[in-house]
Amino acid sequence: MLRLAIVASHPIQYQAPWFRELAARVELEVFFCHKQDASGQADAGYGKTFEWDVPLLDGYSSQFLVNVSRQPGVFTFDGCDTPEIGQRLAAGRFDACIVSGWYLKSYLQAIAACLRLRIPVLLRSDSQRPYDRSLLTRIVKYPAYRALLTVVAGHLYPGQANRRYLEHYGVVPDRLWFVPHCVDDRSFRQRADDAASNGRAAAWRDAFSVGADGAIALFVGRLVEEKRPVDFIRAVAAARRTMRVTGVMAGAGPLADALRQESDATGAEIRFAGFVNQSQLPALYATADVVALPARETWGLVANEALACGASLVVSDQTGCAPDLIDGLTGRVFPCGNVDHMARTIVDVLQERKRAPRAVLEAIRAMSDRYGAKAAAEATVAAVTVAAGRTPARRRTVLQSVQP
C-alpha cells in the first residue's frame, strides 16, 4: 500500500475529514508542526478561547513534531521551526509527501528534506494572485517563487484561482492535479437533515422570530473587519426593501458590539447567534436559505459547509471558491464591497429558490459531492500515485502497491 506523509501546521477542523478518508486508502502519517491551544483560537480573531467540539485527531495516524521556535505559533514564518522533520521522513520510508504550503519555516524544512531524500513532494495551498500587491513586490518575488514552485514533483490545487496562480509561476500542466477543498460534507448533510426533522432547525427559527414564510440570510465567521460583516448588515437592510429577509450572524470577535449598533442604525433585521461550534453549525445552516461571504477569501470553506446543508451561496468576486462553486443554480457572485449589488444578489438567489426549488437543491447536492471529502481523497491518491511513480527508485514499489 502507498505510504504517504503529510506535513501540516496544526490540527484543523477542515483537514481532518480529508485525512480520515485518505487513511482508508493509503498508509498515512500526518506530521503536525504546532500544538494549537484554546488561546490560539482567540489570537486567530475569534476574541474568545475555545476548543473545537469535533474530533480532529481521530481516524488517522499523526505525530506532533518538536517546535523549537522561540515564539511558537502558526501566524508567522518563524512560528513553526521543526528541524527533526528530515529524520522523521527518512525513518518512515514514504513514497511521497504532501506539504501544506511554504509560508512556514517548517514547510521549507520539509520540502528541503524531501528533495534531499528523493521523496516526491507535492504542495497543497490555496494561494492566488493578490489584488493589491505592488509591482515592485511582484517583480522581486517572481524568481524565488518560480524556482520553489517548479522544483517540486507537483501541486494539488483546490480550485481555478489557485491553478492560475501556479501557472503564473511556470508550473506545467502535468504537475498540476485537482484536489478539491472539502469539509466533512457527509456529516454536515446528515446533521442538517436530522435538525430539519427533529425540530432543532425550527427551534433556531423560533429563536430568531422568523416564521415559516420568512427567508434567512446567514453570515458565519469571525467578526473582524477583513470579513466585511458591516457589508452583510447593510446588504440585508437593502434587500428588505424588496422582500422579507432576516439576517443571522454566527460568530465572535472584536466587532460584535459595533455590529449591533450598525444593525440598529440601518434598521436591518439582524439576529446575533454568537459563536457556534462545529457540532451545532449544521442545525444553523439548515435554517438558512442563503449563506453570504462578503469578503476577500483565499477560498471560503463556509461555502462548502453551506452547500452540504442545502443552502444557496452569495459570494464576492474576491472569494477564491467563486469560479468553482457558483454555477447560477448554486448561487451568485457580486463585486466585493458593492453593498447594493450584494443586496440585489441576495434577492435574486432567494427568488430563484422559490422559482425552481428542486433544480436548485439538485445542483447544490451535486456541487457538494464534487467538492466533498471522498472526492478529495480519491483525487489525492491518484495524484500521489502518479507523482511517486515518476521517481525511478520508487516506481516499481509504487506500481506494485496499487495493483488490484
C-alpha positions as CSV (number, residue, x, y, z in Angstrom):
1,M,0.0,0.0,0.0
2,L,1.2,3.5,-0.8
3,R,2.9,5.2,2.2
4,L,2.1,8.9,2.3
5,A,3.3,11.6,4.7
6,I,1.5,15.0,5.1
7,V,3.1,18.0,6.9
8,A,0.5,20.4,8.3
9,S,0.7,23.4,10.6
10,H,-1.7,22.1,13.3
11,P,-4.9,20.1,13.6
12,I,-7.6,22.0,11.7
13,Q,-11.3,21.1,11.6
14,Y,-11.4,21.4,7.8
15,Q,-8.5,19.0,7.2
16,A,-9.4,16.1,9.5
17,P,-12.2,14.7,7.2
18,W,-9.7,14.6,4.3
19,F,-7.1,12.9,6.4
20,R,-9.6,10.2,7.6
21,E,-10.7,9.5,4.0
22,L,-7.0,9.2,3.0
23,A,-6.2,6.9,5.8
24,A,-8.8,4.4,4.5
25,R,-6.9,4.3,1.2
26,V,-3.2,4.6,2.0
27,E,-0.8,4.2,4.9
28,L,-1.0,7.8,6.1
29,E,1.1,9.7,8.7
30,V,0.4,13.3,9.4
31,F,3.1,15.4,11.0
32,F,1.9,18.5,12.8
33,C,4.3,21.4,13.4
34,H,2.5,23.1,16.3
35,K,0.0,22.3,19.1
36,Q,-2.7,25.0,19.0
37,D,-4.4,25.6,22.3
38,A,-7.6,27.4,23.2
39,S,-5.9,30.8,23.5
40,G,-4.6,30.3,19.9
41,Q,-8.2,30.5,18.6
42,A,-8.6,33.8,20.3
43,D,-5.4,35.0,18.6
44,A,-6.9,34.0,15.3
45,G,-9.6,36.7,15.7
46,Y,-12.4,34.9,17.5
47,G,-12.0,37.1,20.6
48,K,-12.6,34.2,22.9
49,T,-10.8,31.0,24.0
50,F,-12.4,27.7,22.9
51,E,-11.7,24.2,21.7
52,W,-13.4,22.7,18.6
53,D,-16.1,20.2,19.7
54,V,-15.4,17.7,16.9
55,P,-12.6,15.2,16.9
56,L,-9.5,16.5,15.0
57,L,-7.1,13.5,15.5
58,D,-9.4,10.5,15.2
59,G,-9.3,8.1,12.3
60,Y,-5.7,8.6,11.1
61,S,-2.2,8.3,12.4
62,S,-0.4,11.5,13.4
63,Q,2.6,12.9,15.3
64,F,3.5,16.3,16.7
65,L,6.9,17.5,15.8
66,V,9.1,19.3,18.3
67,N,8.7,23.0,17.6
68,V,11.8,24.8,18.7
69,S,10.6,28.3,17.8
70,R,11.1,31.0,20.4
71,Q,7.6,32.2,19.7
72,P,5.6,29.2,18.7
73,G,2.5,29.8,16.5
74,V,1.1,29.4,13.0
75,F,0.8,33.1,12.0
76,T,4.4,33.9,11.4
77,F,7.1,32.3,9.3
78,D,9.3,31.6,12.4
79,G,6.4,30.3,14.5
80,C,7.0,26.8,13.3
81,D,10.6,25.5,13.4
82,T,10.9,21.7,13.3
83,P,14.3,20.6,12.2
84,E,13.6,16.9,13.1
85,I,11.2,16.6,10.1
86,G,14.0,15.2,7.9
87,Q,14.7,12.3,10.3
88,R,11.0,11.5,10.7
89,L,10.6,11.4,6.9
90,A,13.7,9.3,6.4
91,A,12.6,6.8,9.1
92,G,9.1,6.5,7.6
93,R,10.3,5.4,4.1
94,F,7.5,7.2,2.5
95,D,6.6,7.0,-1.2
96,A,5.5,10.7,-1.3
97,C,4.9,13.7,1.0
98,I,2.4,16.5,0.8
99,V,3.4,19.8,2.4
100,S,0.6,22.3,3.1
101,G,2.3,25.3,1.5
102,W,5.5,27.2,2.0
103,Y,4.7,30.1,4.4
104,L,6.2,28.4,7.5
105,K,9.8,27.6,8.2
106,S,8.7,24.0,8.9
107,Y,7.3,23.7,5.5
108,L,10.6,24.7,3.8
109,Q,12.4,22.3,6.1
110,A,10.1,19.5,5.0
111,I,10.5,20.4,1.3
112,A,14.3,20.5,1.6
113,A,14.3,17.2,3.4
114,C,12.1,15.6,0.7
115,L,14.4,16.8,-2.1
116,R,17.4,15.5,-0.2
117,L,15.8,12.1,0.4
118,R,14.4,11.9,-3.1
119,I,10.9,11.7,-1.7
120,P,8.4,13.1,-4.3
121,V,7.0,16.2,-2.6
122,L,3.7,17.8,-3.6
123,L,2.5,21.2,-2.3
124,R,-1.1,22.0,-1.4
125,S,-2.2,25.5,-0.8
126,D,-4.9,27.9,-1.9
127,S,-2.8,30.9,-2.8
128,Q,-4.0,33.2,-5.6
129,R,-2.6,36.2,-7.3
130,P,-3.1,39.2,-5.0
131,Y,-5.3,42.2,-5.8
132,D,-3.2,44.8,-4.1
133,R,0.4,43.8,-4.2
134,S,2.8,46.4,-5.6
135,L,4.5,45.9,-9.0
136,L,7.9,46.0,-7.2
137,T,6.9,43.3,-4.8
138,R,5.7,41.1,-7.6
139,I,8.9,41.5,-9.6
140,V,11.1,40.7,-6.6
141,K,9.1,37.6,-5.6
142,Y,8.7,36.1,-9.0
143,P,12.1,34.5,-9.5
144,A,12.2,32.9,-6.0
145,Y,8.6,31.7,-6.2
146,R,9.1,30.3,-9.7
147,A,12.2,28.4,-8.5
148,L,10.4,26.9,-5.5
149,L,7.1,26.0,-7.1
150,T,8.7,24.4,-10.2
151,V,11.3,22.2,-8.3
152,V,8.7,20.0,-6.6
153,A,7.0,17.0,-8.0
154,G,3.7,18.7,-8.3
155,H,0.8,20.7,-6.8
156,L,-2.6,19.7,-5.6
157,Y,-4.7,22.7,-6.5
158,P,-8.2,23.2,-4.9
159,G,-9.7,25.5,-7.5
160,Q,-9.3,27.6,-10.6
161,A,-7.8,30.7,-8.8
162,N,-5.0,28.6,-7.3
163,R,-4.3,26.9,-10.7
164,R,-3.9,30.3,-12.4
165,Y,-1.6,31.4,-9.6
166,L,0.6,28.3,-10.1
167,E,0.6,28.6,-13.9
168,H,1.7,32.2,-13.5
169,Y,4.9,30.9,-11.8
170,G,5.6,28.4,-14.5
171,V,4.2,25.2,-13.2
172,V,3.4,23.0,-16.2
173,P,0.1,21.2,-16.6
174,D,1.3,17.7,-16.0
175,R,2.4,18.7,-12.5
176,L,-1.0,20.1,-11.6
177,W,-3.7,17.8,-10.0
178,F,-7.1,19.0,-9.0
179,V,-7.8,18.1,-5.4
180,P,-10.9,20.0,-4.2
181,H,-11.1,21.9,-0.9
182,C,-13.5,20.0,1.2
183,V,-15.3,19.8,4.6
184,D,-16.9,16.8,6.3
185,D,-19.8,17.1,3.9
186,R,-21.5,13.8,4.7
187,S,-21.6,14.6,8.4
188,F,-22.8,18.2,7.8
189,R,-25.5,16.9,5.4
190,Q,-26.7,14.2,7.9
191,R,-26.8,16.6,10.8
192,A,-28.6,19.2,8.8
193,D,-31.2,16.6,7.8
194,D,-31.6,15.5,11.3
195,A,-32.0,19.1,12.5
196,A,-34.8,19.6,10.0
197,S,-36.7,16.5,11.1
198,N,-36.2,16.6,14.9
199,G,-37.1,20.3,15.3
200,R,-33.7,21.8,16.1
201,A,-33.8,23.9,12.9
202,A,-37.3,25.1,13.7
203,A,-36.1,26.0,17.2
204,W,-33.4,28.2,15.7
205,R,-36.0,29.9,13.5
206,D,-38.3,30.5,16.5
207,A,-35.4,32.0,18.5
208,F,-34.8,34.4,15.6
209,S,-38.5,35.2,15.3
210,V,-38.6,34.1,11.7
211,G,-41.8,32.5,10.5
212,A,-42.1,29.6,8.1
213,D,-42.6,32.0,5.2
214,G,-39.6,34.2,6.1
215,A,-36.2,34.0,4.4
216,I,-32.9,33.8,6.3
217,A,-29.6,35.1,5.0
218,L,-26.7,33.7,7.1
219,F,-23.2,35.0,7.9
220,V,-20.8,32.6,9.5
221,G,-17.3,33.8,10.5
222,R,-15.1,35.8,12.7
223,L,-16.4,39.3,13.5
224,V,-13.4,41.2,12.2
225,E,-13.0,43.9,9.6
226,E,-11.4,41.7,6.9
227,K,-14.6,39.5,6.8
228,R,-16.7,42.6,6.0
229,P,-19.6,41.9,8.4
230,V,-20.8,45.5,8.0
231,D,-21.4,44.9,4.3
232,F,-23.6,42.0,5.2
233,I,-25.7,44.0,7.6
234,R,-26.2,46.8,5.1
235,A,-27.0,44.4,2.3
236,V,-29.7,42.7,4.4
237,A,-31.2,46.2,5.2
238,A,-31.3,47.0,1.5
239,A,-32.7,43.6,0.5
240,R,-35.5,44.0,2.9
241,R,-36.9,46.9,0.8
242,T,-37.7,44.2,-1.8
243,M,-38.6,41.1,0.2
244,R,-38.9,39.8,3.8
245,V,-35.4,38.6,4.8
246,T,-33.8,38.3,8.2
247,G,-30.0,38.3,8.6
248,V,-28.4,36.0,11.1
249,M,-24.8,36.4,12.2
250,A,-23.0,33.4,13.8
251,G,-19.5,34.2,15.1
252,A,-17.5,36.1,17.7
253,G,-14.9,38.8,17.5
254,P,-14.0,42.4,18.4
255,L,-16.6,44.0,16.2
256,A,-19.6,42.3,18.0
257,D,-20.8,45.5,19.8
258,A,-20.2,47.7,16.8
259,L,-22.2,45.4,14.6
260,R,-25.2,45.5,16.9
261,Q,-25.1,49.3,16.7
262,E,-24.9,49.1,12.9
263,S,-27.9,46.8,12.8
264,D,-29.9,49.3,14.9
265,A,-28.8,52.2,12.8
266,T,-29.7,50.7,9.5
267,G,-33.0,49.1,10.6
268,A,-31.8,45.7,9.4
269,E,-33.4,42.7,11.0
270,I,-30.2,41.0,12.3
271,R,-30.1,38.3,14.8
272,F,-26.8,37.5,16.6
273,A,-26.3,33.8,17.3
274,G,-22.8,34.3,18.9
275,F,-20.1,31.7,18.5
276,V,-21.5,28.4,17.2
277,N,-19.2,25.4,17.4
278,Q,-18.8,22.8,14.7
279,S,-21.2,20.2,16.0
280,Q,-24.0,22.8,16.2
281,L,-23.4,24.5,12.8
282,P,-25.4,22.1,10.6
283,A,-28.6,22.8,12.5
284,L,-28.0,26.5,12.0
285,Y,-27.2,26.1,8.3
286,A,-30.4,24.1,8.0
287,T,-32.4,27.2,8.8
288,A,-30.7,29.3,6.1
289,D,-31.9,29.9,2.6
290,V,-28.7,31.7,1.6
291,V,-25.2,32.0,3.1
292,A,-23.2,35.1,2.3
293,L,-19.5,35.5,2.1
294,P,-18.9,39.2,1.5
295,A,-15.1,39.4,1.9
296,R,-11.9,38.5,0.2
297,E,-11.1,34.9,1.0
298,T,-8.4,32.6,-0.4
299,W,-11.2,30.0,-0.6
300,G,-14.1,30.3,1.9
301,L,-14.8,26.8,3.3
302,V,-18.0,28.2,4.9
303,A,-19.4,27.9,1.3
304,N,-18.7,24.1,1.3
305,E,-20.4,23.7,4.6
306,A,-23.4,25.7,3.4
307,L,-23.8,23.6,0.2
308,A,-23.6,20.4,2.3
309,C,-26.6,21.6,4.3
310,G,-28.6,22.7,1.2
311,A,-28.2,26.4,1.4
312,S,-27.5,28.7,-1.6
313,L,-24.5,30.9,-1.8
314,V,-23.9,34.7,-2.3
315,V,-20.2,35.3,-2.5
316,S,-17.9,38.2,-3.5
317,D,-15.8,38.1,-6.7
318,Q,-12.7,38.1,-4.5
319,T,-13.7,34.8,-2.8
320,G,-11.5,32.0,-4.1
321,C,-14.3,29.5,-4.4
322,A,-16.4,31.7,-6.6
323,P,-15.3,30.3,-10.0
324,D,-15.7,26.8,-8.8
325,L,-18.7,26.5,-6.5
326,I,-21.1,29.0,-8.2
327,D,-22.9,27.9,-11.3
328,G,-26.0,30.0,-11.4
329,L,-28.2,27.5,-9.6
330,T,-25.9,27.0,-6.5
331,G,-25.7,30.8,-6.0
332,R,-24.5,34.1,-7.5
333,V,-21.4,36.3,-7.4
334,F,-21.3,40.1,-6.7
335,P,-18.4,42.7,-6.7
336,C,-16.7,42.8,-3.4
337,G,-17.6,45.9,-1.5
338,N,-20.6,46.8,-3.6
339,V,-23.4,46.6,-1.0
340,D,-26.3,47.4,-3.3
341,H,-25.2,44.7,-5.8
342,M,-24.9,42.3,-2.9
343,A,-28.4,43.1,-1.8
344,R,-29.8,42.5,-5.3
345,T,-27.9,39.2,-5.5
346,I,-29.4,38.0,-2.2
347,V,-32.9,38.8,-3.5
348,D,-32.1,37.1,-6.9
349,V,-30.9,33.9,-5.2
350,L,-33.9,33.8,-2.8
351,Q,-36.3,34.3,-5.8
352,E,-34.5,31.5,-7.7
353,R,-35.0,29.1,-4.8
354,K,-38.8,29.9,-4.9
355,R,-39.0,29.6,-8.7
356,A,-37.1,26.3,-9.1
357,P,-36.6,24.7,-5.7
358,R,-35.9,21.1,-7.0
359,A,-33.4,22.2,-9.6
360,V,-31.6,24.4,-7.1
361,L,-31.3,21.7,-4.5
362,E,-30.2,19.1,-7.0
363,A,-27.5,21.4,-8.2
364,I,-26.4,22.2,-4.7
365,R,-26.2,18.5,-3.8
366,A,-24.1,17.7,-7.0
367,M,-21.7,20.5,-6.3
368,S,-21.3,19.4,-2.6
369,D,-20.5,15.9,-3.7
370,R,-17.9,17.2,-6.3
371,Y,-16.2,19.1,-3.5
372,G,-16.6,16.5,-0.8
373,A,-14.0,14.7,1.4
374,K,-14.4,11.4,-0.6
375,A,-13.7,13.1,-3.9
376,A,-10.7,15.0,-2.4
377,A,-9.2,11.7,-1.1
378,E,-9.7,9.8,-4.3
379,A,-8.1,12.6,-6.3
380,T,-5.2,12.8,-3.9
381,V,-4.4,9.1,-4.2
382,A,-4.5,9.3,-7.9
383,A,-2.1,12.3,-8.0
384,V,0.3,10.9,-5.4
385,T,0.4,7.6,-7.3
386,V,1.5,9.3,-10.5
387,A,4.0,11.6,-8.8
388,A,5.6,8.9,-6.8
389,G,5.8,6.6,-9.8
390,R,7.8,9.1,-11.7
391,T,10.8,8.7,-9.3
392,P,12.8,5.8,-10.8
393,A,14.0,4.4,-7.4
394,R,10.4,4.1,-6.3
395,R,8.5,3.3,-9.4
396,R,8.4,-0.5,-9.0
397,T,7.3,-0.3,-5.3
398,V,4.6,2.3,-6.1
399,L,3.2,0.4,-9.1
400,Q,3.1,-2.9,-7.1
401,S,1.3,-1.1,-4.2
402,V,-1.6,-0.1,-6.5
403,Q,-2.1,-3.4,-8.2
404,P,-5.7,-4.8,-7.7
